[in-house]
């Protein structure tokens, strides 16, 4: 088995994503690049091969002390959203660039959505969080609303017998 380093794997994942994700004039691509010390974001129209807006933690005007943390990613997300909206674009396709949708990458996109990009997606995430907060399971402090799966064998048969008995009683 050939050894592959992390950069090669991320590059392969990014190529696979780019085959599917394409920015148009109506809905350009929000591309994210994350280095160890900084995070960069660009809004790109792939049809015209043109960058509409860009923001990164390397900019002095952004005022980020360091670029390798979640607070800086939120600042870049807010800035890219403001610049994109000023350019007349309110909907984008997100390109995570081969990175996991977690940590700084997620913070950047959440901040961009909160600042006004893809307003319909913000409502969906707010609706899901509102449903979770109002559910009785969340109030009771249970970690998951999914029923626990029974183990194989004897215990599984016992659980099925109890469920059948409960249905008969109803």
ROSE-4610 file (N, C-alpha, C; in Angstrom, 1 decimal, always signed):
// ROSE-4610
residu = [X/X/X/X/X/X/X/X/X/X/X/X/X/X/X/X/X/X/X/X/X/X/X/X/X/X/X/X/X/X/X/X/X/X/X/X/X/X/X/X/X/X/X/X/X/X/X/X/X/X/X/X/X/X/X/X/X/X/X/X/X/X/X/X/X/X/X/X/X/X/X/X/X/X/X/X/X/X/X/X/X/X/X/X/X/X/X/X/X/X/X/X/X/X/X/X/X/X/X/X/X/X/X/X/X/X/X/X/X/X/X/X/X/X/X/X/X/X/X/X/X/X/X/X/X/X/X/X/X/X/X/X/X/X/X/X/X/X/X/X/X/X/X/X/X/X/X/X/X/X/X/X/X/X/X/X/X/X/X/X/X/X/X/X/X/X/X/X/X/X/X/X/X/X/X/X/X/X/X/X/X/X/X/X/X/X/X/X/X/X/X/X/X/X/X/X/X/X/X/X/X/X/X/X/X/X/X/X/X/X/X/X/X/X/X/X/X/X/X/X/X/X/X/X/X/X/X/X/X/X/X/X/X/X/X/X/X/X/X/X/X/X/X/X/X/X/X/X/X/X/X/X/X/X/X/X/X/X/X/X/X/X/X/X/X/X/X/X/X/X/X/X/X/X/X/X/X/X/X/X/X/X/X/X/X/X/X/X/X/X/X/X/X/X/X/X/X/X/X/X/X/X/X/X/X/X/X/X/X/X/X/X/X/X/X/X/X/X/X/X/X/X/X/X/X/X/X/X/X/X/X/X/X/X/X/X/X/X/X/X/X/X/X/X/X/X/X/X/X/X/X/X/X/X/X/X/X/X/X/X/X/X/X/X/X/X/X/X/X/X/X/X/X/X/X/X/X/X/X/X/X/X/X/X/X/X/X/X/X/X/X/X/X/X/X/X/X/X/X/X/X/X/X/X/X/X/X/X/X/X/X/X/X/X/X/X/X/X/X/X/X/X/X/X/X/X/X/X/X/X/X/X/X/X/X/X/X/X/X/X/X/X/X/X/X/X/X/X/X/X/X/X/X/X/X/X/X/X/X/X/X/X/X/X/X/X/X/X/X/X/X/X/X/X/X/X/X/X/X/X/X/X/X/X/X/X/X/X/X/X/X/X/X/X/X/X/X/X/X/X/X/X/X/X/X/X/X/X/X/X]
num = [1/1/1/2/2/2/3/3/3/4/4/4/5/5/5/6/6/6/7/7/7/8/8/8/9/9/9/10/10/10/11/11/11/12/12/12/13/13/13/14/14/14/15/15/15/16/16/16/17/17/17/18/18/18/19/19/19/20/20/20/21/21/21/22/22/22/23/23/23/24/24/24/25/25/25/26/26/26/27/27/27/28/28/28/29/29/29/30/30/30/31/31/31/32/32/32/33/33/33/34/34/34/35/35/35/36/36/36/37/37/37/38/38/38/39/39/39/40/40/40/41/41/41/42/42/42/43/43/43/44/44/44/45/45/45/46/46/46/47/47/47/48/48/48/49/49/49/50/50/50/51/51/51/52/52/52/53/53/53/54/54/54/55/55/55/56/56/56/57/57/57/58/58/58/59/59/59/60/60/60/61/61/61/62/62/62/63/63/63/64/64/64/65/65/65/66/66/66/67/67/67/68/68/68/69/69/69/70/70/70/71/71/71/72/72/72/73/73/73/74/74/74/75/75/75/76/76/76/77/77/77/78/78/78/79/79/79/80/80/80/81/81/81/82/82/82/83/83/83/84/84/84/85/85/85/86/86/86/87/87/87/88/88/88/89/89/89/90/90/90/91/91/91/92/92/92/93/93/93/94/94/94/95/95/95/96/96/96/97/97/97/98/98/98/99/99/99/100/100/100/101/101/101/102/102/102/103/103/103/104/104/104/105/105/105/106/106/106/107/107/107/108/108/108/109/109/109/110/110/110/111/111/111/112/112/112/113/113/113/114/114/114/115/115/115/116/116/116/117/117/117/118/118/118/119/119/119/120/120/120/121/121/121/122/122/122/123/123/123/124/124/124/125/125/125/126/126/126/127/127/127/128/128/128/129/129/129/130/130/130/131/131/131/132/132/132/133/133/133/134/134/134/135/135/135/136/136/136/137/137/137/138/138/138/139/139/139/140/140/140/141/141/141/142/142/142/143/143/143/144/144/144/145/145/145/146/146/146/147/147/147/148/148/148/149/149/149/150/150/150/151/151/151/152/152/152/153/153/153/154/154/154/155/155/155/156/156/156/157/157/157/158/158/158/159/159/159/160/160/160/161/161/161/162/162/162/163/163/163/164/164/164/165/165/165/166/166/166/167/167/167/168/168/168/169/169/169/170/170/170]
x = [+0.8/+0.0/+0.9/+0.6/+1.4/+1.1/+2.1/+1.9/+1.6/+0.6/+0.2/+0.1/+0.6/+0.6/-0.7/-0.9/-2.2/-2.5/-1.5/-1.7/-2.1/-1.6/-2.0/-3.4/-3.8/-5.2/-6.2/-5.8/-6.7/-6.8/-5.7/-5.7/-6.6/-6.6/-7.4/-8.9/-9.2/-10.6/-11.0/-10.1/-10.5/-10.8/-10.0/-10.3/-11.6/-11.9/-13.2/-14.4/-14.2/-15.3/-15.4/-14.3/-14.4/-15.0/-15.0/-15.7/-17.2/-17.7/-19.1/-19.6/-18.7/-19.1/-18.6/-19.5/-19.2/-19.9/-19.1/-19.7/-20.2/-21.4/-22.0/-22.1/-22.6/-22.7/-23.8/-24.9/-26.0/-25.6/-24.8/-24.5/-23.0/-22.1/-20.7/-20.2/-19.0/-18.4/-17.6/-17.9/-17.1/-16.1/-14.8/-13.7/-13.0/-12.6/-11.9/-10.5/-9.5/-8.2/-7.7/-7.3/-6.9/-5.4/-4.6/-3.2/-3.1/-1.9/-1.7/-2.0/-1.5/-1.6/-2.6/-3.2/-4.2/-5.3/-6.4/-7.5/-7.9/-8.2/-8.5/-9.8/-10.6/-11.8/-12.0/-12.5/-12.7/-14.1/-14.8/-16.0/-15.7/-15.8/-15.3/-16.5/-16.5/-17.5/-16.7/-16.9/-16.2/-16.5/-17.7/-18.1/-17.2/-17.0/-16.2/-14.8/-14.4/-13.1/-12.6/-13.5/-13.3/-13.5/-12.7/-12.9/-13.7/-14.9/-15.8/-15.4/-15.0/-14.6/-13.6/-12.8/-11.8/-11.5/-11.2/-10.9/-9.9/-9.0/-8.1/-7.6/-7.0/-6.5/-5.1/-4.6/-3.3/-3.5/-4.8/-5.1/-4.9/-4.2/-4.0/-5.3/-6.2/-7.4/-8.4/-8.2/-9.2/-9.0/-7.8/-7.6/-7.5/-7.2/-7.1/-5.7/-5.5/-4.2/-3.5/-4.3/-3.8/-4.8/-4.4/-5.4/-5.7/-5.0/-5.2/-6.2/-7.2/-8.2/-9.6/-10.6/-12.0/-12.5/-12.1/-12.5/-12.1/-10.9/-10.4/-11.2/-11.5/-12.3/-13.7/-14.3/-15.6/-15.5/-14.4/-14.2/-14.0/-13.3/-13.1/-14.5/-15.3/-16.6/-17.5/-17.5/-18.3/-17.9/-16.6/-16.0/-16.3/-16.1/-16.4/-17.9/-18.7/-20.2/-20.5/-19.9/-20.2/-19.7/-18.5/-17.9/-18.7/-19.2/-20.0/-21.3/-22.0/-23.3/-23.1/-22.0/-21.7/-21.5/-21.0/-20.9/-22.2/-23.2/-24.5/-24.9/-24.2/-24.4/-24.9/-26.0/-26.5/-26.6/-26.3/-26.3/-25.0/-24.4/-23.1/-23.2/-22.3/-22.1/-20.8/-20.9/-19.7/-18.8/-17.5/-16.4/-15.5/-15.5/-14.7/-13.3/-12.9/-11.5/-10.8/-11.6/-11.0/-10.9/-11.2/-11.1/-12.4/-12.3/-13.5/-14.4/-15.7/-16.6/-16.6/-15.6/-15.5/-14.5/-14.6/-13.7/-13.7/-12.5/-12.4/-13.2/-13.3/-14.0/-15.5/-16.0/-17.4/-17.7/-16.8/-17.0/-17.1/-16.2/-16.2/-17.6/-18.1/-19.4/-20.5/-20.5/-21.6/-21.7/-20.5/-20.4/-20.9/-20.5/-21.0/-22.5/-23.1/-24.5/-25.2/-24.6/-25.2/-25.1/-24.1/-23.9/-24.8/-25.5/-26.5/-26.3/-25.3/-25.2/-26.1/-26.8/-27.6/-28.6/-29.4/-30.4/-31.3/-31.7/-32.6/-31.9/-30.6/-29.9/-29.9/-29.8/-29.8/-31.1/-32.2/-33.5/-33.6/-33.0/-33.1/-32.3/-31.1/-30.3/-31.0/-31.6/-32.3/-33.5/-34.2/-35.4/-35.0/-33.9/-33.5/-33.1/-32.3/-31.9/-33.1/-34.1/-35.3/-36.1/-36.2/-36.9/-36.2/-34.9/-34.1/-34.3/-34.3/-34.5/-35.9/-36.9/-38.2/-38.7/-37.9/-38.3/-38.2/-39.0/-39.0/-37.7/-37.1/-35.8/-34.7/-34.7/-33.7/-33.9/-35.1/-35.4/-35.0/-35.2/-34.9/-33.4/-32.7/-31.2/-30.7/-31.5/-31.1/-30.2/-29.2/-28.2/-28.7/-29.6/-30.1/-31.5/-32.3/-33.7/-33.9/-32.8/-32.9/-33.1/-34.0/-34.1/-32.9/-32.6/-31.4/-31.7/-30.6/-30.8/-30.5/-31.3/-31.2/-30.0/-29.4/-28.3/-28.9/-28.0/-28.4/-28.7/-29.5/-29.8/-30.9/-30.7/-31.7/-32.4/-31.6/-32.1/-33.0/-32.6/-33.4/-34.8/-34.9/-36.1/-37.0/-36.4/-37.1/-37.7/-36.9/-37.4/-38.6/-38.5/-39.6/-40.8/-40.7/-41.8/-42.5/-41.7/-42.2/-43.0/-42.4/-43.1/-44.4/-44.5/-45.7/-46.7/-46.3/-47.2/-47.8/-47.0/-47.4/-48.4/-48.3/-49.2/-50.6/-50.5/-51.7/-52.5/-51.8/-52.4/-53.1/-52.6/-53.2/-54.5]
y = [-1.2/+0.0/+1.2/+2.1/+3.3/+4.3/+5.0/+6.0/+7.3/+8.0/+9.3/+10.2/+11.4/+12.3/+13.1/+13.9/+14.6/+15.6/+16.2/+17.2/+16.6/+15.4/+14.7/+14.3/+13.8/+13.3/+14.5/+15.6/+16.8/+17.3/+17.3/+17.7/+16.8/+15.5/+14.6/+14.8/+15.0/+15.3/+16.6/+17.6/+18.9/+18.8/+18.0/+17.8/+17.1/+16.1/+15.4/+16.3/+17.2/+18.2/+19.2/+19.6/+20.6/+20.1/+18.8/+18.2/+18.4/+18.5/+18.6/+20.1/+20.9/+22.2/+23.2/+24.0/+24.9/+26.2/+27.3/+28.6/+29.3/+29.8/+30.4/+31.9/+32.7/+34.1/+34.4/+33.7/+33.9/+33.4/+32.3/+31.7/+31.3/+32.2/+31.9/+31.0/+30.6/+29.6/+30.4/+30.0/+30.6/+29.5/+29.8/+28.9/+29.2/+28.2/+28.4/+27.7/+28.5/+27.8/+28.1/+27.1/+27.1/+26.7/+27.6/+27.2/+27.1/+26.9/+26.7/+28.0/+29.1/+30.4/+31.4/+31.1/+32.0/+31.2/+32.0/+31.4/+32.5/+31.9/+32.8/+32.4/+33.3/+33.0/+33.9/+33.3/+34.0/+33.6/+34.6/+34.3/+34.4/+33.2/+33.1/+32.7/+33.5/+33.1/+32.3/+31.0/+30.1/+30.3/+30.7/+30.9/+32.0/+33.1/+34.2/+34.2/+33.2/+33.1/+34.4/+34.8/+36.1/+36.0/+36.6/+36.7/+37.9/+37.7/+38.8/+39.5/+38.7/+39.3/+38.3/+38.9/+38.1/+38.7/+37.8/+38.3/+37.2/+37.7/+36.8/+37.4/+36.6/+37.1/+37.8/+37.8/+38.5/+40.0/+40.4/+41.8/+42.6/+43.7/+44.6/+45.2/+45.6/+46.3/+45.4/+44.1/+43.2/+43.3/+43.5/+43.7/+42.4/+41.3/+40.1/+39.9/+39.6/+39.5/+38.2/+37.2/+35.9/+35.3/+34.5/+34.0/+32.5/+31.9/+30.5/+30.1/+30.9/+30.5/+30.7/+30.3/+30.4/+31.8/+32.7/+34.1/+34.8/+34.5/+35.1/+34.6/+33.3/+32.7/+33.4/+33.6/+34.3/+35.7/+36.4/+37.8/+37.7/+36.8/+36.6/+36.3/+35.4/+35.1/+36.3/+37.1/+38.3/+39.3/+39.5/+40.4/+39.9/+38.6/+38.1/+38.3/+38.1/+38.3/+39.7/+40.7/+42.1/+42.5/+42.0/+42.4/+41.7/+40.5/+39.8/+40.5/+40.9/+41.6/+42.9/+43.6/+44.9/+44.7/+43.6/+43.3/+42.9/+42.7/+42.4/+40.9/+40.1/+38.7/+38.3/+37.6/+37.2/+35.7/+34.9/+33.4/+32.9/+31.9/+31.3/+29.8/+29.1/+27.7/+27.5/+26.7/+26.6/+25.5/+25.9/+24.9/+24.9/+23.8/+23.6/+23.3/+23.1/+23.0/+21.7/+20.7/+19.4/+19.3/+20.4/+20.4/+19.8/+19.3/+18.8/+20.1/+19.9/+21.0/+21.1/+21.6/+21.6/+22.7/+23.2/+24.2/+25.5/+25.9/+27.2/+27.3/+26.2/+26.2/+26.4/+25.7/+25.9/+27.3/+27.8/+29.1/+30.2/+30.0/+31.0/+31.0/+29.8/+29.7/+30.2/+29.8/+30.2/+31.7/+32.4/+33.8/+34.5/+33.9/+34.4/+34.3/+33.2/+33.1/+34.1/+34.2/+35.2/+36.6/+36.9/+38.3/+38.5/+37.5/+37.7/+36.9/+36.1/+35.2/+34.0/+33.5/+32.4/+32.4/+33.5/+33.7/+32.5/+31.8/+30.7/+29.5/+29.4/+28.3/+28.7/+29.9/+30.3/+29.9/+30.1/+29.8/+28.3/+27.5/+26.0/+25.6/+26.2/+25.8/+26.3/+27.5/+28.0/+27.2/+26.7/+25.9/+24.5/+24.0/+22.7/+22.9/+24.0/+24.2/+24.6/+25.3/+25.6/+24.3/+23.4/+22.1/+21.3/+21.3/+20.5/+21.1/+22.5/+23.1/+22.9/+22.8/+22.7/+21.3/+20.3/+18.9/+18.5/+17.6/+17.1/+16.4/+15.7/+15.0/+16.0/+17.1/+18.1/+18.7/+18.9/+19.4/+18.4/+17.1/+16.1/+15.9/+16.4/+16.2/+15.0/+14.3/+13.2/+13.6/+12.8/+13.2/+12.9/+12.0/+11.6/+11.3/+11.7/+11.3/+10.0/+9.4/+8.1/+7.0/+6.0/+4.9/+4.0/+3.5/+2.6/+1.3/+0.8/-0.5/-1.6/-2.6/-3.8/-4.7/-5.4/-6.3/-7.5/-8.2/-9.4/-10.5/-11.5/-12.7/-12.6/-13.0/-13.2/-11.8/-10.8/-9.5/-8.9/-9.1/-8.6/-9.3/-10.6/-11.3/-10.8/-10.5/-10.0/-8.6/-7.8/-6.4/-6.5/-7.4/-7.6/-8.1/-9.0/-9.5/-8.4/-7.6/-6.4/-5.5/-5.2/-4.3/-4.9/-6.2/-6.8/-6.8/-7.0/-7.0/-5.6/-4.6/-3.2/-2.8/-3.3/-3.1/-3.8/-5.0/-5.7/-4.9/-4.4/-3.6/-2.4/-1.8/-0.6/-0.9]
z = [+0.0/+0.0/+0.0/-0.9/-1.0/+0.1/+0.6/+1.6/+1.0/+1.5/+1.0/+2.2/+2.0/+3.1/+3.1/+4.1/+4.3/+3.2/+2.7/+1.6/+0.3/+0.0/-1.2/-1.1/+0.0/+0.2/+0.1/+0.8/+0.7/-0.7/-1.5/-2.9/-3.7/-3.5/-4.2/-3.9/-2.6/-2.2/-2.9/-2.9/-3.5/-5.0/-5.7/-7.1/-7.3/-6.5/-6.5/-6.3/-5.3/-5.0/-6.2/-6.8/-7.8/-9.1/-9.3/-10.4/-10.3/-9.1/-8.8/-8.5/-7.9/-7.5/-8.5/-9.1/-10.1/-9.8/-9.8/-9.6/-10.8/-10.8/-12.0/-11.7/-12.7/-12.5/-11.5/-11.5/-10.5/-9.1/-9.1/-7.8/-7.8/-7.5/-7.6/-6.4/-6.5/-5.6/-4.5/-3.2/-2.1/-1.8/-2.2/-2.0/-0.7/+0.1/+1.3/+1.2/+1.6/+1.8/+3.2/+3.9/+5.3/+5.4/+5.9/+6.2/+7.7/+8.2/+9.7/+10.4/+9.8/+10.4/+9.9/+8.8/+8.1/+7.5/+7.1/+6.4/+5.3/+4.1/+3.0/+2.4/+1.9/+1.2/+0.0/-1.1/-2.4/-2.9/-3.5/-4.2/-5.7/-6.4/-7.8/-8.7/-9.8/-10.9/-11.9/-12.0/-12.8/-14.3/-14.6/-16.0/-16.7/-15.9/-16.5/-16.0/-15.1/-14.6/-13.9/-12.9/-12.3/-10.8/-10.0/-8.6/-8.3/-7.6/-7.3/-6.0/-5.0/-3.7/-3.1/-2.2/-1.5/-0.1/+0.8/+2.2/+2.8/+3.6/+4.3/+5.6/+6.5/+7.7/+7.5/+6.3/+6.1/+5.8/+5.6/+5.4/+6.7/+6.6/+7.8/+8.2/+7.2/+7.5/+8.3/+8.2/+8.9/+10.4/+10.9/+12.3/+13.1/+12.5/+13.2/+13.7/+15.0/+15.6/+15.1/+15.0/+14.5/+13.6/+12.6/+11.6/+11.8/+12.8/+12.9/+14.0/+14.2/+15.2/+14.7/+15.4/+15.0/+14.9/+15.9/+15.9/+14.6/+14.1/+12.9/+11.7/+11.7/+10.6/+10.6/+11.8/+11.8/+11.2/+11.5/+11.0/+9.5/+9.0/+7.5/+6.9/+7.5/+7.0/+6.9/+7.9/+8.0/+6.9/+6.7/+5.8/+4.3/+4.0/+2.7/+2.3/+3.3/+3.1/+2.8/+3.5/+3.3/+1.9/+1.5/+0.2/-1.0/-0.7/-1.8/-1.9/-0.8/-0.9/-1.6/-1.3/-2.0/-3.5/-3.9/-5.3/-6.0/-5.2/-5.8/-5.8/-5.1/-5.0/-3.7/-3.6/-2.2/-2.0/-3.1/-3.0/-3.5/-2.8/-3.2/-3.0/-3.7/-3.5/-2.7/-1.7/-0.8/-1.2/-1.4/-1.7/-0.5/+0.2/+1.4/+1.1/-0.1/-0.5/-0.1/+0.2/+0.6/+2.1/+2.8/+4.3/+4.9/+6.1/+6.7/+7.1/+7.1/+7.4/+9.0/+9.6/+11.0/+11.4/+12.6/+13.1/+12.4/+11.9/+11.2/+9.9/+9.2/+7.9/+8.2/+9.2/+9.6/+10.2/+11.0/+11.6/+10.5/+9.4/+8.3/+7.6/+7.3/+6.5/+7.4/+8.7/+9.6/+9.7/+9.8/+9.9/+8.6/+7.5/+6.2/+6.1/+6.5/+6.5/+7.4/+8.6/+9.6/+9.1/+8.2/+7.7/+6.5/+6.0/+4.9/+3.6/+3.5/+2.4/+2.6/+1.5/+1.5/+2.7/+2.7/+3.8/+4.1/+3.0/+3.2/+4.0/+3.9/+4.6/+6.1/+6.4/+7.8/+8.5/+7.8/+8.3/+8.6/+7.7/+7.9/+9.1/+9.3/+10.5/+11.8/+11.7/+12.9/+13.2/+12.2/+12.4/+13.1/+12.6/+13.2/+14.7/+14.9/+16.3/+17.2/+16.6/+17.4/+17.7/+16.8/+17.0/+18.1/+18.1/+19.1/+20.4/+20.5/+21.8/+22.4/+21.6/+22.1/+22.3/+21.9/+22.1/+23.5/+24.0/+25.4/+25.7/+24.7/+25.0/+25.3/+24.7/+24.9/+26.3/+26.7/+28.0/+29.1/+28.8/+29.8/+29.9/+29.0/+29.0/+28.4/+27.6/+26.9/+25.7/+25.5/+24.4/+23.0/+22.8/+21.5/+21.5/+20.5/+20.4/+19.7/+19.2/+18.6/+19.7/+19.4/+20.3/+20.3/+21.5/+21.6/+20.9/+20.2/+19.5/+20.5/+20.4/+21.2/+20.7/+21.6/+21.3/+20.6/+19.9/+19.2/+20.2/+19.7/+20.5/+21.5/+22.7/+23.7/+24.0/+24.2/+24.6/+23.5/+22.2/+21.1/+21.1/+21.4/+21.4/+22.5/+23.7/+24.8/+24.5/+23.8/+23.5/+22.5/+21.5/+20.6/+21.3/+22.2/+23.0/+23.8/+24.4/+25.2/+24.3/+23.1/+22.1/+21.6/+21.4/+20.9/+22.0/+23.3/+24.4/+24.6/+24.4/+24.6/+23.5/+22.3/+21.2/+21.5/+22.1/+22.5/+23.5/+24.5/+25.6/+25.1/+24.0/+23.5/+22.8]
